[in-house]
Amino acid sequence: MATHVKKFDVCLVDDPGGVIAVVIVQGEIYLDLPSILVIPLIAADSPLVIEEINPVFELAGRRLALKPEQTAGISPSQLGQKIASLAEQGLRVTNALDRLIAGF
């Protein structure tokens, strides 16, 4: 499990369904709750990527697409190694989630 995680940290996950990593989107004051809200990241070349809501990031030498439509709460024990932070691009993450919810 990743320790001392922060909002917008990117952690690896063990998922046979194709999720490579997740971005933590839960506010830092709530990170001690029993679950953490995350957005999955998948390979950017997946046919499941929709340009308007799935921004692509270069992380750890890979192009990964954000999948806000698969946002979920997971146990902190499911978080693997921290590989990056999207804090500097947090607005892109938030905008993708807002676009999905607002529908524009």
N, C-alpha and C positions, 0 to 999 in steps of 0.2 A: 504494500500500500504506500502511496505517496504521502509524505508527511509535510505538514506546514503548507498546505496548498492555499492558493489565493484565487480570487475571481479571475477568469481568463487564462488560468494555467491549462496546459494541454498535457494530458496523461495517457499513456498507453493503456489498452484494455485487452483482455483475452476474450475475443468474441468470434465464434466460428461463422457468424452471419455476415462478415465483411466489414464491421466497424473496426477501424485501426486504432483510433484514439478518441478521446472526448475532451471537450472544452468545458471547464467549470463556469457556470453562469450564475450561481447562487451568490448572493451578497455575502461579503466576508464576515459580517457580524452573525450570520446564521450557519457558518460552516461547522459548528459543533453539534448540529442536529443529527439525528440518526441516518438521514439520507442527504445526498448532494444532488442538486439539479445540474444536469449536463446536457450538452448537445454533441451528438456523434459526429465524427469525421470519417469519410470514406474516400477511396481512391477517386481522384478527380475525373478519370476517364470512364467512370461508371455511366451506363445509360440512364441511371436514376437521377442524374444531376440536372436541375432546372436553374438556368442562369440567374433568374430574378431573385430566387430565395436561397440559392446554394453557392455563396461566394467561395472562391478557391484560394487557399493559402499554401505557401511553400514552407513546409515544416520538416526539419530533420532530413532534408534532401528529397522529400516527396511532395507531390502536389496532392493536397487533400481538400475535399469539398465539405463544407459545413452542411449538416442535415437538420435544420431546426424543426422540421416536421416530425422528427423522431426524438424530440426532447424528452428526457425521462429523469426520474429520481432514482439514484442507485446508492448502494451501500458504499461508504468510503473504502471498505475492504476490497472493492472491485477495481479501485484505481491502481494502476501500475506506475511505472517510472514516469516522472515528469520529464517531458522532452522539449517543451517550449512554453512561451507565454504569448498570448495574443492581446496583452494589455494595451499595447500601442495601436492595435487595430480593433479595440473593443467596440468602437462605433460601428464597424462593419458587421460584427457579430450581432449587436443589438438591433441594427437596422434590418438584418435578415429576419430576425425573430419578429420584429414589429411588422414587417411587410407580410409575413405569413399570417399573423393575427388580424391585421387590418384589411388584407386582401387587395392592396394596391400595388 
